Amino acid sequence: MNTRRIGPRIRAGGADAEAVRAFIAEKIPEARVVGEGEPADFVMMKQEDFEEALEDAAAVAAYARTRHEEFVPIALADRLLAGESPVKVWREYRGLGLAALATAAGIGKGYLSQIENGHRQGTVDTLRKLAATLSVDLDDLTRPAPSRDAAKGA
């Protein structure tokens, strides 16, 4: 039995698979175009179809990475981006009063007020307690440090 193949097995893919099949037949006559369920040595498609397939794969991967994460309203994101206190924004989003959050986190109401108003930063331990109580990551309660250019007034 002769098991030698004459040319590569190529699967034509993408939205314009018919055009790819025609191209293969014209330019690579020794190739064997195979169907969807058959083994292939190569897959050939137009660049636009490939780019779309990559974009689709990236979207599927992003969904898989984030599907168990909480979705928040754009208004919350806008407030955070505008520079409002993350602790206050998340507290209000969770429907907690100042006293309720302070009690639940085991800190003083005045101390929490100072953190929310920017008069105190809060220790890492305090911010961890607040993050746990608000069911957010510690990073969600911290503001990014100003860049060097912003600090210099540039």
Buried (B, 14 or more C-beta within 10 A) or exposed (E): EEEEEEEBBBBBBBEBBEBBBEBBEEEBEEBBBBEEEEEBEEBBBBEEBBEBBEEEEEEEEEEEEEEEEEEBEEEBEEBBEEEBBBBBBBBBBBEBEBEBBBBBBEBEBEBBBBBBEEEBEBEEEBBBBBBEBBEBEEEBBBEEEEEEEEEEEE
